[in-house]
Amino acid sequence: MILRLLAAAIFFLLSIPGTAQKKYTISGYIRDSLSRETLIGASITIQGEGKGVNSNQFGFYSITLPEGNYNVTCSFIGYLPTEKNIQ
């Protein structure tokens, strides 16, 4: 009886279609536009998502998000924030 119940449960779980979302990674380097110096610790935030990252010691950042439209803001102390819409 228990084996039949277990087999039925496994069959039921395997028959549920997966709803995998496509994910994409946004990455790059944050640099000063004139001197090309990397900006360590710059903040990259995804507005309305509560997600964000900071650039590392090389000015590099990377964030993975589900497919969609996002407003991405980059900010650093002493610089004006930059905002871009990304699909």
N, C-alpha and C positions, 0 to 999 in steps of 0.2 A: 504493500500500500504506500509506504513512504517513498519507495523508488519510483512508483508511478507519479506521485505528487511532485517529486523532484524533477523527473523527466518532463512533466507538463510545465513546470515553472521555467525550466531551461528553454524549452521550445517556445514558450510565450515571450521570454526576454529576447531570444534571438530573432523573433519575428517582428519586433518593433523596429520600424525604419529609423535609421540614423539621421539626425538633423545637423550634420557637421557644417559649421560656418567656415567660409574662407577667411583666412587671416593674412594680413600683410604687415611687413615691417618697414617702418620709416626710419631712416638712419642717415647720418652725415656728420660733417664737421662744422663747428661754430667758430667763425673767425672774424676778426675786425676787418671791415671792408677796405680800409686804406692800407694798414700795415700787414695784413694777412696773418697777424699773430693769433694763435688759438686762444679761445676763451675757456679757461678751466672753470667748471662749476656753473656754467650757464644753465638756466632752467628752461626746459621744453615742456609745456603743459598742453593738454587736450581739453579745451573748454567744454564744460558741461559733462565731462566723463569722470572727473575726479582722478585722472591719471596724469602722470608726468615723470620725467627723468631729468637728471643733470648730466652735463657733458663731463667726460673723464679727464685725466691728466693730459690727454692728447687733443682735447676739444671734441672728441667723438661722442655721439649719442645714438641710441637705438631703442625703439619702442614698437611692440607688436600689437596690432589692433584688429578687431573684426572688420570685415568689409563695410564701408559706409562713407559718409561725408563728415569731415572733422575740421574744426577751426583750431589750428596749431599756433601757439604763441611762444616765441623765444624771447627771454629777457635776461639781462645781466646788469649788475650794478654799474651805474654811470652811462648806460646806453638806453636809447629809446626802445621799447618793446616792438617786436616785429610780429605781425600776424599773417598767416596764410590759410587759405581754404584748400584742403586736400581731399581728393576722392580716392 
